[in-house]
Amino acid sequence: MTTTLAENTATPEPGAAPASAPPRAGARQWLGLAVLLLPVTLMTADLGVLWLATPYLSADLRPSGAQLLWITDIYGFLTAATLVIMGTLGDRLGRRRLLMAGSAGFLLASLLAAYAPNAGTLIAARALLGIAGAAVLPSTLALISHMFADARQRATAIAMWVTALSVGLAVGPVIGGVLLASWWWGSVFLMGLPVMLIALVTAPLLLPEYRAPKPGRLDPASVLLFLLAILPLVYGVKPLAADGPTAGAALAFALGAAFTTLFVRRQNRLESPLLDLRLFRNRAFTGALLTLLLGMTALNGVEYLVPQYLQAVAGLSPPDAGLWLLPGAAGLIAGSQLTPFVARRTRPAYVLAGGLAGSLAGYAVIALSEGVTVIALGLAVITFGAAPISVLGTALAVGSAPPEKAGAAAATGQTAYDLGLALGIAVTGSVAVAVYRGGVPADAPAAAHESVGAALALPDEGLREQAREAFTTALHSASALSAVFALVTAAVVLTLLRKVPRT
C-alpha cells in the first residue's frame, strides 16, 4: 500500500512503540547533492543561452521559419514526452546508472549541436538533448529522495534543487552574452561539457545506486501509447500559442485525449504498469501535480513575455536584457531557500497559498505599469511568491510515493511542471497575440501583425511605436490572466492539500 506524506509525519498513538528516527545525511550525501545540482543547473542555463544565440545561428545556418521553431521547441517537447518513461526506467535499471547515461548522452549531443553544419542536424541534436535531459532530471530528484531520509533534510535538498534551476536561469543569459561576444554561436552548447564530465567522474564515488526491488518488466506498448498520448498534447501548444484556436490544435488535442484514454485503460490492466495510476488516489500527490501544473501556467504566462518586452519595447540588447532578468531569478532563489524554513512551522497548503497571494501583487504591478525597472521588480515579486510551488509541489509529489516509485513520481511531477510552462505560453500567449494584433492598425503590413519583432523591422516609425504600445497592452492582459490562474491554484491548494501536515 502506498505510504502518504501524512502517514510519514503523523504522531504515534499513545502507548505505541516509538518509531525509529530516519538516518540523517552526512558529508558524503551533501557532496553527492552538489554533484546532482550541476546537471540540473545546466538544464535551465542551456535554455537561456539558446534564446540569445538564435539570431546568430539563424544568420549562419539560415533555417526556415518552421525549422527555427523546432530548434527552439523540440528540446522541451521531447523532455516532457519522455520524463515519465525515463523515471520508470530509472526505477527498473538503476537511478545512478540512468543519470550517468543521460549525462553522457547530453555531452555527446552538445558536441553535435555546437558543430551542427545545418538546421536539420541542429534539430536532431536538440532532440537528443531533450531525451538526455529527461533521463537526468527525474534521476536527480529520485536520488535525493533516497539519499535524504530525514524529512527536514530532504526538504532542504529539494529547495536547493529548485535553486539550481533558478541559478541556471540567472546565469544562462549572462554566460551566453559573454560567449557570443567572443565566440561563434556553437560555443554556448560547449559550456555543458565540463559540467557533465564532472558528473560522470564523481557519480560512482558519491552517489548510491537504487532500483525498485521488484520492478517487473517494461511494457513496450505502454511506452508507445504514452508517447502517442503526450506528444500531440504538447505539440498542439505551438499552433494554439501562435494563432489561437485552430483546427490543427484541436486535432492534436483530440488525438492526445484518445490515446490518453487507451493508455489509462492499459495501465489499469497491467500488473507492472509504466505509470502506477494508484498514485493519483493520494490527495497529496494529485494536489501537488495540479499545483505544479496550474502554478507554472500562471508564472510562465508572464515570464516568457518579459524578455520580449525588454528587447522589443525597451530596446535593450540581449546581454542587458539578461541582466534585467536577474531580479526575477533572485526572487526565485530567495523564495526557494526560505520555503523549507517556513514549511517547518506552517502547513504546506498555507505556505503555498501565502506565496500565491503575494505573487498577485507582482502580477498587478506588471498589469498596471510599464518601464524596465518596474517590470523587473514585478517579476521578482512573482517569482518569489511562486517559489514554494516548485519546492513543496515537488517535495509532496515525491514524498507521497513509496520509495520504489520515487522515480516515476518525480518524473510525473516534472512532467506536470513542464506542461504547466507550455500551457502558460499557449493560453496566455494566445490572449497576448490577440490583444497585440488588435492594437496594430488593420491596414498595416502583414508582417506587423505577425509579431512585434517583425513590426520593428519595418521602416515606418509611427507603426513601430504603435506595435510597442500594442505589445505593452498584451503584456498587461497576460499578467491579468496569469493572476486568475494564480487564484485558481490557491483554491486547489486549500482544497486538496489543506490536511497535509507540516514537515
C-alpha positions in Angstrom: 0.0 0.0 0.0 1.2 3.5 -0.8 2.6 5.4 2.2 1.5 9.0 2.2 3.4 12.0 3.4 0.8 12.5 6.1 1.4 8.9 7.3 5.1 9.5 7.3 4.8 12.5 9.6 1.9 11.6 11.8 2.3 11.5 15.6 2.4 7.9 17.0 -0.6 6.7 19.0 -0.3 6.7 22.8 1.3 3.5 24.1 2.7 2.6 20.7 6.4 1.8 20.3 8.3 4.9 19.2 9.2 4.8 15.6 13.0 5.0 15.0 14.1 8.3 13.5 15.3 8.1 9.9 19.0 8.3 9.5 20.4 11.8 8.8 22.5 12.5 5.8 26.3 13.1 6.3 29.1 14.8 4.4 29.0 12.2 1.6 25.3 12.8 0.9 25.7 16.5 0.8 28.7 16.2 -1.6 26.6 13.9 -3.7 23.9 16.6 -3.8 26.4 19.0 -5.2 27.1 16.6 -8.0 23.4 16.2 -8.7 22.9 20.0 -8.8 25.5 20.5 -11.5 23.5 19.0 -14.4 20.3 20.4 -13.0 21.7 23.9 -13.3 22.9 23.2 -16.8 19.4 22.1 -18.0 18.0 25.6 -17.5 21.1 27.5 -18.4 21.1 25.8 -21.7 17.6 27.3 -22.4 18.7 30.8 -21.6 21.8 30.8 -23.8 19.8 29.4 -26.8 17.4 32.4 -26.7 20.4 34.8 -27.1 22.1 32.6 -29.7 19.1 32.4 -32.0 19.9 35.5 -34.2 23.5 34.3 -34.7 22.6 30.7 -35.6 19.9 32.0 -37.9 22.4 34.1 -39.8 24.8 31.2 -40.1 22.5 28.2 -40.8 19.6 30.1 -42.4 16.8 27.8 -41.1 13.3 28.2 -42.4 10.7 29.6 -40.0 9.4 26.1 -39.2 12.9 24.8 -38.6 13.7 27.7 -36.3 10.6 26.9 -34.2 11.7 23.3 -34.0 15.2 24.3 -33.0 13.7 26.2 -30.1 10.9 23.9 -29.1 11.9 20.3 -29.8 14.1 20.1 -26.6 11.1 20.9 -24.4 8.7 18.7 -26.4 10.8 15.6 -26.1 11.7 16.3 -22.5 8.1 16.5 -21.5 7.2 13.4 -23.6 9.8 11.1 -22.2 10.1 12.2 -18.5 7.7 9.5 -17.1 9.3 6.8 -19.3 12.8 7.8 -18.1 11.6 7.9 -14.5 10.2 4.4 -14.7 13.3 3.2 -16.4 15.4 4.6 -13.5 13.3 2.6 -11.0 14.0 -0.5 -13.0 17.5 -0.1 -14.3 19.0 2.0 -11.5 18.8 5.7 -11.0 22.5 6.4 -10.9 23.0 4.3 -14.0 20.3 6.3 -15.8 21.8 9.6 -14.6 25.2 8.7 -16.0 23.7 7.5 -19.3 21.8 10.7 -19.6 24.8 12.8 -18.7 26.9 11.0 -21.4 24.1 11.5 -23.9 23.8 15.2 -23.1 27.6 15.6 -23.5 27.6 13.9 -27.0 24.5 15.8 -28.1 26.0 19.1 -27.0 29.1 18.4 -29.2 26.8 17.6 -32.2 24.8 20.8 -31.6 27.9 23.0 -31.3 29.3 21.9 -34.6 26.0 21.3 -36.5 26.6 22.1 -40.2 22.9 22.7 -41.0 19.5 23.3 -39.4 18.4 19.6 -39.7 21.4 18.4 -37.7 20.8 21.0 -35.0 17.2 20.0 -34.7 18.3 16.3 -34.3 20.9 17.4 -31.7 18.3 19.4 -29.8 16.0 16.3 -29.8 18.8 14.2 -28.3 19.4 16.8 -25.7 15.8 16.7 -24.7 15.8 12.9 -24.3 19.1 13.1 -22.3 17.7 15.8 -20.1 14.6 13.7 -19.4 16.9 10.9 -18.2 18.8 13.3 -15.9 16.1 15.3 -14.2 13.9 12.6 -12.6 17.1 10.7 -11.7 18.4 13.6 -9.7 15.1 14.0 -7.8 14.7 10.3 -7.1 18.2 10.0 -5.8 17.6 13.0 -3.5 14.6 11.2 -2.0 16.7 8.1 -1.5 19.8 9.9 -0.1 17.9 12.2 2.4 15.6 10.0 4.5 15.1 12.8 7.1 12.1 14.9 6.1 13.7 18.2 7.1 17.0 17.5 5.2 15.0 16.2 2.2 13.0 19.5 2.1 16.3 21.5 2.2 17.8 19.3 -0.5 14.8 19.8 -2.8 14.9 23.5 -2.2 18.5 23.5 -3.3 17.4 21.5 -6.4 14.9 24.2 -7.2 17.5 26.9 -6.5 19.8 25.1 -9.0 17.1 25.5 -11.7 16.9 29.2 -10.7 20.6 29.7 -10.9 20.7 28.2 -14.3 18.0 30.7 -15.5 20.0 33.5 -13.9 23.5 32.7 -15.3 22.4 31.3 -18.7 21.8 34.7 -20.4 24.8 36.3 -18.8 27.2 33.5 -19.8 25.6 33.4 -23.2 26.2 37.1 -23.7 29.9 36.7 -22.7 30.4 33.7 -25.0 28.6 35.3 -28.0 30.7 38.4 -27.6 33.9 36.5 -28.4 33.0 33.1 -30.0 30.6 31.6 -32.5 27.0 30.6 -31.7 28.0 26.9 -31.1 30.1 27.8 -28.1 27.0 28.2 -26.0 26.5 24.4 -26.2 30.1 23.7 -25.2 29.7 25.1 -21.7 27.9 21.9 -20.6 30.9 19.7 -21.4 32.9 20.2 -18.1 29.7 20.0 -16.1 28.7 16.6 -17.5 32.3 15.3 -17.3 32.4 16.2 -13.5 29.1 14.4 -13.0 30.3 11.3 -14.9 33.5 11.0 -13.0 32.2 11.7 -9.4 28.8 10.0 -9.6 30.2 6.4 -8.9 32.1 7.8 -5.9 29.5 9.9 -4.2 26.0 8.7 -5.4 24.3 5.5 -4.3 22.6 3.2 -6.7 19.0 2.3 -6.2 16.4 0.4 -8.2 13.0 -0.9 -7.3 13.2 -4.4 -5.6 10.6 -5.9 -7.9 10.2 -3.6 -10.8 8.5 -6.0 -13.2 9.1 -6.0 -17.0 8.8 -2.8 -19.1 5.7 -2.9 -21.3 6.7 -1.6 -24.8 3.0 -1.0 -25.7 2.6 1.3 -22.7 5.7 3.3 -23.8 4.3 3.7 -27.3 0.8 4.7 -26.0 2.3 7.2 -23.6 4.3 8.9 -26.4 1.2 8.9 -28.6 -0.8 10.5 -25.8 1.7 13.2 -24.7 3.3 14.3 -27.9 0.1 15.5 -29.6 -0.9 17.4 -26.5 2.5 19.1 -26.2 2.7 19.7 -30.0 -0.8 21.3 -30.0 0.5 24.0 -27.7 2.5 25.6 -30.6 -0.3 26.5 -33.0 -2.5 27.5 -30.1 0.1 29.9 -28.9 0.9 31.3 -32.4 -2.5 31.5 -34.0 -5.1 30.9 -31.2 -7.7 28.1 -31.6 -7.2 26.3 -34.9 -8.3 23.0 -36.5 -4.7 21.7 -36.2 -4.5 22.4 -32.5 -8.0 20.8 -32.0 -7.0 17.7 -33.9 -3.7 17.4 -31.9 -5.6 17.6 -28.6 -8.3 15.2 -29.8 -5.6 12.6 -30.7 -3.8 13.1 -27.4 -7.0 12.6 -25.5 -7.9 9.5 -27.4 -4.5 7.9 -26.8 -4.6 9.0 -23.2 -7.8 7.0 -22.7 -6.1 3.9 -24.2 -3.0 4.4 -22.1 -5.1 4.7 -18.9 -7.1 1.5 -19.7 -3.9 -0.5 -20.4 -2.2 0.7 -17.1 -5.2 -0.4 -15.1 -4.9 -3.9 -16.6 -1.2 -4.4 -16.1 0.4 -5.9 -13.0 3.5 -3.7 -13.5 2.3 -0.5 -15.3 4.5 2.1 -16.8 2.7 4.7 -14.6 1.1 3.4 -11.4 -2.3 5.3 -11.5 -2.9 4.3 -7.9 -0.6 7.2 -7.0 -3.4 9.5 -8.1 -5.7 8.2 -5.3 -3.4 10.0 -2.9 -4.8 13.6 -2.4 -1.4 15.0 -1.6 0.1 13.5 -4.9 -2.8 14.7 -7.0 -2.9 18.1 -5.3 0.9 18.5 -5.8 0.6 17.8 -9.6 -2.3 20.2 -10.1 -0.4 22.8 -8.1 2.7 22.4 -10.3 0.6 22.4 -13.5 -1.6 25.5 -12.7 1.1 27.4 -10.8 3.6 27.1 -13.6 0.9 28.1 -16.1 0.4 31.3 -14.2 4.2 32.0 -13.8 5.3 31.3 -17.4 2.3 33.2 -18.8 4.2 36.4 -17.9 7.8 35.2 -17.6 8.2 34.4 -21.3 6.8 37.7 -22.4 9.0 39.9 -20.2 12.3 39.2 -22.2 10.5 40.2 -25.3 9.3 43.4 -23.7 12.8 44.2 -22.5 14.2 43.8 -26.0 11.4 44.9 -28.3 9.8 47.7 -26.3 12.6 48.9 -24.1 15.2 48.4 -26.8 17.8 46.5 -24.6 20.5 44.3 -26.1 20.3 40.6 -25.3 23.1 40.8 -22.6 21.4 43.9 -21.0 18.1 42.1 -21.1 19.7 39.1 -19.4 20.9 41.4 -16.6 17.4 42.8 -16.0 16.1 39.3 -15.7 18.4 38.7 -12.7 15.9 40.2 -10.2 13.3 37.6 -11.2 15.9 34.8 -10.8 16.9 36.3 -7.5 13.3 36.2 -6.3 13.0 32.6 -7.2 16.3 31.7 -5.5 15.4 33.6 -2.3 11.9 32.1 -2.2 13.2 28.6 -2.7 15.6 28.9 0.2 13.1 30.5 2.5 10.3 27.9 1.8 11.8 25.0 3.9 12.2 27.2 7.0 8.6 28.4 6.8 7.3 24.9 6.0 8.7 23.6 9.2 6.3 25.8 11.1 3.3 26.0 8.8 1.3 23.5 6.8 2.3 23.3 3.1 -1.1 24.5 1.9 -0.8 27.8 3.8 2.8 28.3 2.6 1.7 27.8 -0.9 -1.4 29.9 -0.6 0.5 32.7 1.1 3.1 32.7 -1.7 0.4 32.8 -4.3 -1.3 35.7 -2.6 2.0 37.6 -2.6 2.6 36.9 -6.2 -0.7 38.6 -7.0 1.0 41.9 -6.1 3.6 41.3 -8.8 1.0 40.4 -11.4 -0.8 43.6 -10.5 2.4 45.7 -10.9 3.0 44.3 -14.4 -0.7 44.5 -15.4 -0.9 48.2 -14.4 2.6 49.6 -15.1 5.4 49.8 -17.6 9.1 50.6 -17.7 12.1 48.4 -17.3 12.7 48.8 -13.5 9.0 48.4 -12.6 8.6 45.3 -14.8 11.8 43.7 -13.5 10.7 44.3 -9.8 7.2 43.0 -10.6 8.7 39.8 -12.0 10.9 39.4 -8.9 7.8 39.6 -6.6 6.0 37.0 -8.8 8.9 34.5 -8.7 9.4 35.0 -5.0 5.7 34.1 -4.4 5.7 31.2 -6.8 8.9 29.6 -5.4 7.0 27.5 -2.9 5.2 25.8 -5.8 8.4 24.3 -7.2 9.8 23.3 -3.8 6.7 22.0 -1.9 4.9 20.7 -5.0 7.9 18.6 -5.9 8.5 17.5 -2.3 4.9 16.5 -1.9 4.8 14.6 -5.2 8.0 12.6 -4.3 7.2 12.2 -0.6 3.7 10.9 -1.3 5.0 7.9 -3.2 6.7 4.7 -1.8 10.5 4.6 -2.3 10.3 2.1 -5.2 8.0 4.5 -7.1 10.0 7.7 -6.4 11.5 7.8 -9.9 8.1 7.7 -11.5 6.6 10.1 -9.0 9.5 12.6 -9.6 9.1 12.3 -13.4 5.3 12.7 -13.2 5.8 15.9 -11.1 8.4 17.2 -13.5 6.0 16.5 -16.4 3.3 18.5 -14.7 5.8 21.3 -14.2 6.9 21.3 -17.9 3.4 21.0 -19.2 2.4 24.0 -17.0 5.2 26.0 -18.6 3.9 25.0 -22.0 0.3 25.9 -21.1 1.4 29.2 -19.8 2.8 30.1 -23.3 -0.3 28.6 -25.0 -3.1 30.0 -23.0 -1.8 33.5 -22.2 0.2 33.5 -25.4 -3.0 33.2 -27.5 -4.5 36.0 -25.5 -1.4 38.2 -25.8 -1.3 37.6 -29.6 -5.0 38.5 -30.0 -4.5 41.7 -27.9 -1.4 42.7 -29.8 -3.0 42.2 -33.2 -6.0 44.2 -32.1 -3.7 47.1 -31.3 -1.9 47.1 -34.7 -3.7 49.1 -37.4 -5.8 46.9 -39.7 -4.1 48.4 -42.8 -0.6 47.8 -41.5 1.6 45.3 -43.5 1.0 41.6 -42.7 4.4 41.3 -41.1 3.4 43.8 -38.4 0.5 41.6 -37.4 2.8 38.5 -37.0 5.0 39.7 -34.2 6.4 42.8 -32.6 9.9 41.9 -33.8 8.7 41.8 -37.4 6.9 45.2 -36.9 10.1 46.8 -35.6 12.0 45.8 -38.7 9.6 47.9 -40.9 10.7 51.5 -41.8 7.6 53.3 -40.6 8.5 54.8 -37.2 4.8 55.5 -36.3 3.9 51.9 -36.9 6.8 50.7 -34.8 5.6 52.9 -31.9 2.1 51.5 -32.3 3.5 48.0 -32.2 5.4 48.7 -29.0 2.2 50.1 -27.4 0.2 47.1 -28.6 2.8 44.7 -27.1 2.8 46.5 -23.8 -1.0 46.2 -23.7 -0.7 42.5 -24.5 1.7 42.0 -21.6 -0.7 43.8 -19.3 -3.5 41.4 -20.4 -1.4 38.3 -20.0 -0.4 39.4 -16.5 -4.1 39.8 -15.5 -4.9 36.4 -16.9 -2.0 34.8 -15.0 -3.3 36.4 -11.8 -6.6 34.4 -12.4 -4.6 31.2 -12.8 -2.8 32.0 -9.5 -6.1 32.4 -7.7 -7.3 29.0 -9.2 -4.1 27.4 -8.0 -4.7 28.8 -4.5 -8.2 27.3 -4.5 -6.8 23.9 -5.5 -4.1 24.1 -2.8 -6.6 24.9 0.0 -9.0 22.2 -1.2 -6.6 19.2 -1.7 -3.6 20.0 0.4 -5.2 21.6 3.5 -4.9 18.5 5.7 -1.3 17.6 4.8 0.8 18.2 8.0 3.8 20.4 8.2 7.2 18.6 7.7 
